Amino acid sequence: MQKTIQKYLERTKEQYAGIDVEQHMQHLKHEVAMMSRKIELLESSYRKLLGHNLGTCSWEELQNIGEQLERSLKNIRSRKAQLFKEEIEKLQAKEKFLLEENERLCEKVRF
Protein backbone atom coordinates (compact mmCIF):
# COMPACT_ATOMS: atom_id res chain seq x y z
CA MET A 1 0.00 0.00 0.00
CA GLN A 2 2.82 2.39 0.87
CA LYS A 3 4.52 1.71 -2.49
CA THR A 4 1.30 2.43 -4.34
CA ILE A 5 0.81 5.72 -2.49
CA GLN A 6 4.45 6.64 -3.10
CA LYS A 7 4.10 5.94 -6.84
CA TYR A 8 0.86 7.95 -6.95
CA LEU A 9 2.54 10.91 -5.24
CA GLU A 10 5.52 10.74 -7.60
CA ARG A 11 3.28 10.63 -10.67
CA THR A 12 1.10 13.52 -9.54
CA LYS A 13 4.21 15.49 -8.66
CA GLU A 14 5.53 14.91 -12.20
CA GLN A 15 2.20 16.00 -13.67
CA TYR A 16 2.13 19.19 -11.61
CA ALA A 17 5.75 19.87 -12.45
CA GLY A 18 4.86 19.55 -16.13
CA ILE A 19 2.03 22.04 -15.71
CA ASP A 20 4.31 24.50 -13.93
CA VAL A 21 6.88 24.23 -16.71
CA GLU A 22 4.17 24.72 -19.33
CA GLN A 23 2.82 27.80 -17.54
CA HIS A 24 6.34 29.14 -17.18
CA MET A 25 7.00 28.60 -20.89
CA GLN A 26 3.77 30.43 -21.78
CA HIS A 27 4.77 33.28 -19.49
CA LEU A 28 8.21 33.47 -21.12
CA LYS A 29 6.70 33.42 -24.60
CA HIS A 30 4.41 36.27 -23.62
CA GLU A 31 7.35 38.25 -22.24
CA VAL A 32 9.35 37.65 -25.43
CA ALA A 33 6.44 38.92 -27.51
CA MET A 34 6.11 42.04 -25.34
CA MET A 35 9.85 42.72 -25.45
CA SER A 36 9.91 42.25 -29.22
CA ARG A 37 7.13 44.82 -29.56
CA LYS A 38 8.99 47.27 -27.30
CA ILE A 39 12.16 46.83 -29.35
CA GLU A 40 10.17 47.42 -32.53
CA LEU A 41 8.67 50.63 -31.11
CA LEU A 42 12.06 51.87 -29.92
CA GLU A 43 13.65 51.18 -33.30
CA SER A 44 10.80 53.02 -35.03
CA SER A 45 11.20 55.98 -32.68
CA TYR A 46 14.96 55.97 -33.27
CA ARG A 47 14.49 56.01 -37.05
CA LYS A 48 12.06 58.91 -36.75
CA LEU A 49 14.55 60.86 -34.62
CA LEU A 50 17.11 60.30 -37.38
CA GLY A 51 14.62 61.71 -39.87
CA HIS A 52 13.65 58.45 -41.58
CA ASN A 53 10.07 57.25 -42.22
CA LEU A 54 8.54 60.61 -41.38
CA GLY A 55 5.97 60.35 -44.15
CA THR A 56 3.68 58.27 -41.94
CA CYS A 57 3.80 60.74 -39.02
CA SER A 58 0.92 62.99 -38.12
CA TRP A 59 1.42 66.70 -37.47
CA GLU A 60 1.28 66.06 -33.70
CA GLU A 61 3.92 63.32 -33.93
CA LEU A 62 6.19 65.62 -35.91
CA GLN A 63 5.62 68.37 -33.35
CA ASN A 64 6.57 65.97 -30.52
CA ILE A 65 9.66 64.81 -32.38
CA GLY A 66 10.69 68.43 -32.96
CA GLU A 67 10.25 69.26 -29.27
CA GLN A 68 12.22 66.19 -28.25
CA LEU A 69 15.03 67.14 -30.62
CA GLU A 70 15.04 70.71 -29.26
CA ARG A 71 15.37 69.41 -25.69
CA SER A 72 18.16 67.07 -26.74
CA LEU A 73 19.95 69.87 -28.57
CA LYS A 74 19.64 72.10 -25.49
CA ASN A 75 21.17 69.35 -23.31
CA ILE A 76 23.99 68.79 -25.79
CA ARG A 77 24.80 72.50 -25.99
CA SER A 78 24.75 72.79 -22.21
CA ARG A 79 27.14 69.85 -21.81
CA LYS A 80 29.39 71.25 -24.55
CA ALA A 81 29.50 74.65 -22.81
CA GLN A 82 30.33 72.94 -19.52
CA LEU A 83 33.22 71.03 -21.12
CA PHE A 84 34.54 74.23 -22.73
CA LYS A 85 34.35 76.03 -19.39
CA GLU A 86 36.25 73.22 -17.65
CA GLU A 87 38.88 73.21 -20.39
CA ILE A 88 39.30 77.00 -20.14
CA GLU A 89 39.73 76.71 -16.37
CA LYS A 90 42.39 74.02 -16.82
CA LEU A 91 44.23 76.11 -19.39
CA GLN A 92 44.08 79.20 -17.16
CA ALA A 93 45.53 77.20 -14.26
CA LYS A 94 48.26 75.90 -16.55
CA GLU A 95 48.97 79.45 -17.78
CA LYS A 96 49.26 80.66 -14.19
CA PHE A 97 51.63 77.83 -13.34
CA LEU A 98 53.78 78.51 -16.40
CA LEU A 99 53.95 82.25 -15.64
CA GLU A 100 55.06 81.49 -12.08
CA GLU A 101 57.60 78.98 -13.37
CA ASN A 102 58.85 81.55 -15.88
CA GLU A 103 59.28 84.11 -13.07
CA ARG A 104 61.26 81.62 -10.99
CA LEU A 105 63.50 80.79 -13.92
CA CYS A 106 64.05 84.48 -14.68
CA GLU A 107 65.04 85.02 -11.01
CA LYS A 108 67.56 82.17 -11.24
CA VAL A 109 69.07 83.61 -14.41
CA ARG A 110 69.48 87.04 -12.80
CA PHE A 111 71.49 85.65 -9.90
C-alpha positions, 0 to 999 in steps of 0.5 A: 500500500505504501509503495502504491501511495508513493508511486501515486505521489511521484506521478502527480508530482511529475504532472504538476511539475509539467504544468508548472513548466508549461505555464512558465513557458507560456509566461516566457513566450508572452514576455518575449512577444512584449519585449519584441514589440517594445524593441520594434517601437524603440527602433521606429522611434529611433528612425524617426529621430534620425529623420527616416520614415517621417511620411507616416507621421501625423502633425502632432507626432512631428511636433513631438519629435521636434520638441524632443530634438530641441530638448536634446539639442539644449542638453547637448549644448549645455554639456558642450558649454560645460566642457569648454568652461572646464577646459578653459579653467584648466588652461588658465591654471596651466597658464598661471603655473607657467607664468610662475615657473617663468618668473622663478626661472628668470630670477635664477638667471638674474642671480 
